[in-house]
Amino acid sequence: MADAAGGGRNLRVDGDRLWRSLMDMARVGATEKGGVCRLALTDLDKEGRDLFVRWCEEAGCTISVDRMGNIFARRPGRNPDAQPVMTGSHLDSQPTGGKYDGAYGVLAGLEVVRTLNDLGVETEAPVEVAVWTNEEGSRFAPAMVASGVFAGAFDLEHGLSRPDPEGRTLGEELERIGYAGDLECGNRELAAYFEAHIEQGPILEDEEKTIGVVSGGQAQRWYEITMTGQEAHAGPTPMLTRRDALLGAARAVDAVNRIGLSHQPGACATVGMLDARPNSRNVIPGSVFFTVDFRHPDDSVLSVMDGELRTVCEAIAADIALELEFEEIWHSPAVAFDAACVEAVRSGAKECEYTYMDIVSGAGHDACYVARVAPTGMIFVPCEGGISHNEIESATSEDLEAGCNVLLHVILEFAGPARRGSSWA
């Protein structure tokens, strides 16, 4: 879909090299259907991290790792005391994830560094590429916990103590794979932070636009809910006397969907996990654990949805005589990105002569936390059918190159070229 091969200043990344890097990274944790499985802090995540670190060191970067395992690859600037301009994303994936979610933002940052090296450009400020730990939240909830610690949304102890389903903590797994760094997590000043990402939705593709100028991210709330009744034999137990926890959960799932539909446009409501116990075909379920994910661009609407969920779950539990455990485990308010950073992305798209449009992110990103402590912007490119968190996730090399070209322009705008090599026009 990328609609410009030239235009603006003669500044272009090597799109073929970016594509090769993405495909090489995609071999780490590759799945049969063409996606990846690199759950946070598994051996495969370590392998992906090691590959990134090697590439960055070959590009002349120095590497540091903070106590949450966030990796920072630094290309020096003329002024070592200047606040760095940072870009990046994550390398961990969903259990059945795609090649581009997260990895594109990381490797687009690396490609910018390589391009600056090729062109002999010395920036005034250092440029850093970040890999954030556990963005997905698939193994350790909540999502984006490491960038959250970096931004002060969570304390370090909370971040390191997050358990996976087997009870292993994030901190223990960082130690195990060798990425428990000694750098303080956060308390750093950045000139700006930019994150390139596939849209993970269908809007850019439907509107036939190459670049999404991201103005901010919508609010999110995550819940963990357990309904407990009484296990009993499926045959002798009369229907009217049952305390069926799965029946309660089923009603709650339907209610979650209705709440989402009743707050359109903009609301999204999802039950993504459900665990019924004892999970035997001839036993009435005695306990069901499930999760709820609520999202809306407006915090006040999300608060209304929160109240409706609490009310309906209490009513369901009372009707079936169930015990209810209801916990909101994460609340991320709506985020508005820095106006100057947003305008820089818009200007970069114009300068490169790409079609573009303003857009609000429907997904959470590390940029949403970094925006609390630094001027932040995001660059979206289309993904086929808007499909993400899926092994068939797809994007074109032309669109990925386009987003990286815009990233190059905005980094140079904020980092400031101090010296131009002979190949830079």
Phi, psi and omega in degrees: 000342180305131192244021177211129173262345179212203182098152182069196178294157182281066182234109181219140174282172176268096184298325179294320179293319176301315180298317179298320179296319178297317181290324177294318178294326182292342176288340179278108183083021183300142178251164185297330183272007175097006178258204179220154170229097177233074180298147186305129172066019168279175178299326179290324175297318176301317181298318177295319177298315180299320179296315178300314181300317180298315179299319182292320177296322176296333178272007175089014181271153169262148187246134170227153182227131180268182189287347173265007179082006175292134183257137177232118177258119189249122170264122186293153172250176180297324181253101184293344180270353180289148176294132183288154169262125187246145171222167179152190179187227185221162178246347177286159187226173167287165178301325174236069185265177180255175185287338197250334182300113180086303184302325179300314181296323177294311186282337171295320176297317177298320180295324175299315178300313180298321180293318176300321176297314181300321184273357180067034183266122172260119179276157177292313181260154174296154175242130181238144174246125185253143166243114182271141183279135169056048176296321187292327185072013183286324179264317180240113178272144006271177176292159173056029187293326184285320173292332175295319175295318179304321184269359178086009178287330176231154173274166185298318181299318178299314182298313184288339183270000181298126181266152169270178182300339179266002177091000177281134185271159179301318180296318178298319181287328172300315178298317184298319183267001175084025179238031171270091185283173181251358178287138177302139180272108180095201182056040178233144177263130179242143174292322179188160174228132177232140180230123174266141186201150166293151185297322186069021176207175189263003192294310182299317179296316180296324181272358180057047177246145182272323185240131170262120176269104191276120181272340180170187181231150183280162180285151181222147170225134176245141181231149168238124188231135175235128173249128184238126177240237180216126174293140179201163182294135183290341182268301187284345187275116181299148182300320187286347181256001185285146170245075189273107182294327180289326175299317177298316180295321179298318177296322179293319178300315178297321179294320177303315180297317180295322178298317178298316181292331184279355181238042175272152359278155170111332185281144170228136183220125189219135164258112187257338180229142177209126183230106180263136181231142012274006177062048178239139190294336182244027176234129175295126184300129181266340182208139176224128173255135175211161181246154175229136178238114177249140177217145173197145179294340184251119181301323183293323177293320179298324178295322176297316178300319178301313180298320180294321179296314180300315182296315184290323179293320177296320180293318179298315181297319180293323183292326184255004182062049179255151169275141185238124169248119187231118181226126169274115185264349183200134173225117177245109181296163175300146185238133170251123181285160183301131185299320181292323178291319177299316180293327177296320177295316179299316180293322178296320177296319178298314184297324178276355179063043173259145171292147185207166175205153173286147185205148173258135180288127175276343180256159173278148179217156177304329178303331182293327174278318181300330179299342178287338187235357181205151172302130191223145173215163178226152178238122176256147168233158185292154167232146189299124178068006184069016187271128176214175189053043185203143182297338181270006175313134186214147175212153181274151178297328180294317179292319179297319177296320180299313179298323180290325175298318177296319178301317177303315181295317183288325177296318178294325178298321183269329181275335174074105177293124180266330180215137181254125175287167185295338183270359183261117184253000000 
